[in-house]
Amino acid sequence: MNTDVVVVGGGPAGLMLACELSLAGIRPLVLERLPEPSVEPKANGLLGQVVHMVDRRGLFERLSGSFGPPQPNSAYFMFAAMNLDLTLLDDSPIYALPVPQRRIVEVLVERAIELGVEIRWGHQVVGVRQGDEVTVDVVGPDECYRLQTRYLVGADGAHSVTRKLSGIGFPGVTYDRTTVRSAHVTVLATSIDQDTGALHVPGYGPVRPFQPHRTEHGGFSYAPLPGHPPLVSTTEWDQPETRAPMSLAEMRASIHRVLGADLPLDAPDGTGPHVLRRLSGGNTRVAERFGHGRVFLIGDAAHVYAAGGGPGLNLGLQDAVNLGWKLAAEIEGHAPPGLLASYQTEREHAARRMVMNAQAQSALIAPGHDVGGLRDLFTELLGDRNTVQRLADLIAGADVHYDMGVPGAHPLVGRFAPEMAVRTSIGTVRLAELTRSARPLLLDLTDDASAATALSSARGADDRIEILTAGSESTDVTAVLLRPDSYVVWASSSPKPTAAELDALRVAASRWFGA
């Protein structure tokens, strides 16, 4: 057997999985069909819960290029081109990290190499067969060869060869009415409001940055991303087909049809690569299975969405973090029953939530006077704090709640652990700084360290669970047991947990970590 895990795809999801496996002591092999990392402009950043996740792995500062923890967007955001007033919320779940996908790949390649991951560029999978292991046929730049691996993970995009060769269906919906045009451009400096950053379109009015506009004729957005020329985009319905190359003239004409006004714009400055593209149609699809035997799917290989905001990238990175520690535990032989199967259950749930999000937004931005009436109703609903909270949580993925098999447990159980300040012997640190080894973590903030004492006596706990006693200013939680993906499997708010709570702690450790 050549390797424990072969990861097909050297994009963000595949590289993230390789890093997670390496942190767990597994050395994966990554195969990428492209000869080098793509510089094609794709996603423009990370949004929501995944920003916390990269922070929990020490990658936030590398990606952001700045010091300090992530900060929430507490002003406004959008849902189906309608304003979400985040000032209504006590704590906004919307975190945004504007960084182009090619930079995300650069950082993850650097991290993977630091962790000893082998990445083979220009190697394409052409055959997959399962038995007691997985046989993988590969065509490389200089030779064809065969690998034997215990597990194969497809992170090879929406047209996944891994998924197709493994016979996994990809049901869903194809939308063929829409045409999306996008271009990096230069706009007149006098068109930008220096106070708000809004783009003034003569004859239409101001368009705030990153705030899509819907008209009866389509949609328009303006995104002045840091370090890049402004990106303008339009969405139109029922456009005639064309095989002509996309051009700035076509972009200008589309903006005029959507807004009913002309926007002066020219070619972008610099060498690029720059966006100038037309995309017709779109897909919202979820794989019928995220795992089949010894083959698993993550990222766009498992789910795609006809919606903006980069949901595929955000979900794909979280797929990787969910699968990595479970696959490592299975390989090392201490995975409790059902652990690997929980990947399908948990991540399909998250994917279905995003399907609902994508389809609802598509319906609300579609043309038609009846849609206009629905939008008027939604605008009224968006004045309600609870509605804004619910939609913001949905967009961020903060509403994902896993079933940890503990009915009536602490409210945190099954949810992503919130950030907290922890007093240790070396000073006060953030929880994010304690999770970078990607190990299960018991954080005991009780008065008598009773949770740590109870777990220390459990068989195998010392080997598999990092146990830390510390102090905290928070009174909301006094002890918490985290999975490597930062989801809570047990928690207490008691200064001194009861015997029943400590029994539940030992059960949770056994259920999830085999300790």
Buried (B, 14 or more C-beta within 10 A) or exposed (E): EEBBBBBBBBBBBBBBBBBBBBBBEBBBBBBBBBEEBBEEBBBBBBBBBBBBBBBBBBBBBBBBEEEEBBEBBEEBBBBBBBBBBBEBBEEBBBBBBBBBBBBBBBBBBEBBEEBEBEBBBBBBBEEBEBEEBBBBBBBEEEEEEEBBBBBBBBBBBBEBBBBBBBEBEBEBEEBEEBBBBBBBBBBEEEBBEEEEEBBBBEEBEBBBBBBBBBBEBBBBBBBBBEEBBBBBBBBBBEBEEEEEEBEBEBBBBBBBEBBEEBBEBEEBEEEEEBBBBBBBEBBBBBBBBBBBEBBBBBBBBBBBBBBBBBBBBBBBBBBBBBBBBBBBBBBBEBBBEEBBEBBBEBBBEBBEBBBEBBBBBBEBBBBEEEBEEBBEEBEEEBEEEEBBBEBBBBBBBBBBBBEBBBEEBBEBBBBBBBBBEBEEEEEEBBBBBBBEEBBBBBBBBBEEBBBBBBBBEBEEBEEBBBBEBBBBEEEEBBBBBBBBBBBBBBBBBBEBBEEEBBEBBBBBBBBBBBB
